[in-house]
């Protein structure tokens, strides 16, 4: 295709205030991403916006394929929608108070 640029699962970005830590989820505008590198504010980086990632988890149990949200305060994936950012769905069932869970990231529109 003449105007095709890239697949889009990993996107480049300029690191926002506070910096970025490799593997630690980050929200920039509407994008929830997993940074590839640790960088300081203003530096170039890239991050995954799609794929299945193991993320820190918090809260009640959730079924496989239930909607997953990011609780920025807890720094964890949760099934609770209120006050949190939708990031995808649980690739595996989440046990109550699990320390980590697999989440299929779906880019926000």
C-alpha positions as CSV (number, residue, x, y, z in Angstrom):
1,X,0.0,0.0,0.0
2,X,1.4,3.4,-1.0
3,X,0.8,5.2,2.3
4,X,1.6,2.4,4.7
5,X,4.0,3.4,7.5
6,X,4.3,0.7,10.1
7,X,2.5,-2.1,11.9
8,X,1.9,0.1,14.9
9,X,2.3,-2.4,17.8
10,X,5.3,-0.3,18.9
11,X,5.3,3.4,18.6
12,X,8.0,6.1,19.1
13,X,7.4,8.8,21.6
14,X,9.1,11.7,23.4
15,X,9.4,10.9,27.1
16,X,7.1,13.1,29.2
17,X,7.7,14.8,32.5
18,X,8.7,12.3,35.2
19,X,10.6,10.1,32.7
20,X,10.0,6.5,31.6
21,X,11.1,3.2,33.1
22,X,11.6,0.2,30.8
23,X,8.7,-2.2,31.3
24,X,6.8,0.1,33.6
25,X,3.4,1.1,32.1
26,X,3.0,4.8,31.1
27,X,0.0,6.8,30.0
28,X,0.5,9.6,27.5
29,X,-2.7,11.3,26.5
30,X,-5.0,8.4,25.5
31,X,-2.1,5.9,24.9
32,X,-1.3,3.2,27.4
33,X,2.1,1.9,26.6
34,X,5.0,-0.2,27.9
35,X,8.3,1.7,27.4
36,X,11.2,-0.2,25.8
37,X,13.9,1.8,27.6
38,X,14.4,3.9,30.6
39,X,14.7,7.6,29.5
40,X,14.6,11.1,30.9
41,X,12.0,13.8,30.0
42,X,12.4,14.9,26.4
43,X,14.4,11.9,25.3
44,X,13.3,9.6,22.4
45,X,11.8,6.2,23.4
46,X,9.5,3.6,22.0
47,X,6.8,1.6,23.6
48,X,4.3,-1.2,23.0
49,X,0.7,-0.3,22.6
50,X,-0.4,-3.8,21.6
51,X,0.4,-7.4,22.7
52,X,0.1,-9.5,25.8
53,X,2.1,-8.3,28.8
54,X,2.4,-9.4,32.4
55,X,1.4,-6.4,34.5
56,X,1.1,-5.7,38.3
57,X,-2.4,-6.5,39.5
58,X,-4.8,-5.3,42.2
59,X,-8.3,-5.9,43.3
60,X,-11.0,-8.5,42.9
61,X,-10.9,-11.6,40.7
62,X,-11.8,-11.2,37.0
63,X,-12.7,-13.7,34.3
64,X,-10.5,-14.3,31.3
65,X,-11.4,-11.8,28.5
66,X,-13.1,-9.4,31.0
67,X,-12.2,-5.8,30.4
68,X,-8.9,-4.7,32.1
69,X,-8.3,-1.2,33.4
70,X,-5.2,0.6,34.7
71,X,-5.4,2.0,38.2
72,X,-2.8,4.8,38.0
73,X,-2.9,5.3,41.8
74,X,-2.1,1.6,42.6
75,X,0.0,1.2,39.4
76,X,-1.8,-2.0,38.6
77,X,-4.3,-3.7,36.3
78,X,-7.8,-4.2,37.7
79,X,-11.3,-5.1,36.6
80,X,-12.7,-2.0,38.3
81,X,-13.8,0.7,35.7
82,X,-14.5,3.6,38.0
83,X,-11.7,6.3,37.8
84,X,-9.4,4.0,35.8
85,X,-8.2,3.8,32.2
86,X,-9.4,1.0,29.9
87,X,-6.3,-0.8,28.6
88,X,-7.6,-4.1,27.1
89,X,-8.8,-7.4,28.5
90,X,-7.4,-10.1,30.7
91,X,-5.6,-12.8,28.7
92,X,-6.0,-15.2,31.6
93,X,-8.3,-15.2,34.6
94,X,-7.2,-12.9,37.4
95,X,-7.3,-14.3,40.9
96,X,-8.4,-12.0,43.7
97,X,-5.4,-10.0,45.1
98,X,-3.0,-11.6,42.5
99,X,0.3,-9.8,42.3
100,X,0.4,-10.0,38.5
101,X,-1.8,-10.8,35.5
102,X,-1.5,-11.2,31.8
103,X,-3.3,-8.4,29.8
104,X,-3.9,-8.1,26.1
105,X,-3.4,-4.4,25.3
106,X,-5.8,-2.8,23.0
107,X,-5.0,0.8,21.8
108,X,-7.5,3.5,22.8
109,X,-9.2,5.4,20.1
